[in-house]
Amino acid sequence: MKRKVFSQSLGEHLIDMARGATEEVLLVAPYIKEGTLKRVLGPISGECSVRVVTCWNLRAVAAGASDLGVWELVRDRENHVLELCPSLHAKYYRFDDICVVGSANLTGAALGLTGKPNLELLMRVSPAATEEFEEELEDCVAVTESMYSRYQKLLDQYEDTHPEIVRSSDTYSVGPESVRPGKERGEVRGSGERSQYIRSRSPEWWIPKLRHPEDLYRVYAENSEHLTTATRKHGSYDLRHFDLPEGLEEGAFEVEIRWQLLQKPVVQEVDALVSESKRFGAVRDHLRTLPCAQNDGFDPTDAWQAIMRWLLYFFDDRYRRHEANYSEIFVREE
């Protein structure tokens, strides 16, 4: 079969659309390379607001699928924001009211901006068909300088324990996705134009159930001979909310957990709240106002006790707890 030769690559089409945007740009892709994002952002007007949504998966970043450095590109520009969505798989680009969706990530190979392009697809859709999808992005976690610095440290730790990893400049092969425990396959919702929208699951406002996070690795490693039935049950529940490969050593396991905890909405909420010292009751009352309060069996006191223990265990250099005037005081020290 003879291949057609196109005058422009997918990347050049995106850059042309970026050049024409005047009000709002939304770039959504699991994998984003710094150089590719820089080319797309380059022609966008300084008066245009830009929102970039991606998914920083530890193993993918370590292997070169995505660059943490995209934060520096966004941070240094007016009206730009970078957000994280751990369950993201969609590739979606909107320039004002022009929307394209398809298979291509924001990488040179995916967009045909390198010498060895992937075979990819992007197609234009009506903005009305993607309204619900954009609503699902409302619970994304905004990247901050503190979070970025923490991720840099965790990445260094991970690479120290995985010397076999060789970073790729741009090409990263992603195998078939598996459906993790607790993650349902997507179903079509709505009718007409909206039937194009597929939702795999609701935004996650997870609260840990395991009250002793030091037991989490033993549950993961199935070394649970001396654990109670409740500990095994609660540990298994919590593990279903993390994307973990099999066979991790304990050190690598804890780096993975720390990395993914930073993207949990409830952790980000608490982290921001305790930038100044807060009494136990103040954090507990704040949890009542969050979407996690709609979880089955939610109890704000139990929830805050569990979250506090997880933060003190996995981020012992970031948080401090002490007692004063018959109350526990919790604060972020960084």
Secondary structure, DSSP 8 states (H G I E B T S, - for coil): ------SS-HHHHHHHHHHH-SSEEEEE-S-B-HHHHHHHHTTS-TTSEEEEEE---HHHHHHTSS-TTHHHHHHTSTTEEEEE-TT---EEEEETTEEEEES--BSTTTTT-SSS-----EEEE-GGGGHHHHHHGGG-EE--HHHHHHHHHHHHHHHHH-TT----SS----------TT----EE-SSGGGGG-EE-S---------S-GGGHHHHHTT--TTS-HHHHHHHHHHHTTS---SS--HHHHHHHHHHHHTT-HHHHHHHHHTTS-EEHHHHHHHHTTSGGGGSTT--HHHHHHHHHHHHHHHTTTTEEEEEETTEEEEEE--
